[in-house]
Amino acid sequence: MARIEWTRIGLKDLLKLPPKAQATIADKLDELAAEPSPANLDVSKLTDRGDEYRLRVGEYRVIYKVIEGKPRILQIQRVLRRTSRTY
C-alpha cells in the first residue's frame, strides 16, 4: 500500500471542505493508495496537464500525480452542476 503525499495546496483544499465530504474523499483516497490506477474508481488522465490524473468523488475532483508509485495530491476542486438556471 502506497502512502499518499500531499501538496500544501491540496491539504489546504481538503481542510476547507465539510467533514462529510472530507470523510468521503478520504475513503476514496484509501482505495487509491492501495492501487494507484484502480479500475473500480472513476479516474481519468488529464489530457492538457501532462501526467496528472483526475479522481471524481461526487461533486469534487481530486487532481493528483503518481510519482515513484505514490499518488501526490495536487488540489481538490468543487464542480458545480448545470441546471436550468445556469444559462
Beta strands, then each sheet from edge to edge (+ up, - down):
strand 1: 5-6
strand 2: 43-45
strand 3: 52-57
strand 4: 60-67
strand 5: 70-78
sheet 1: 1+ 5+ 4- 3+ 2-
end
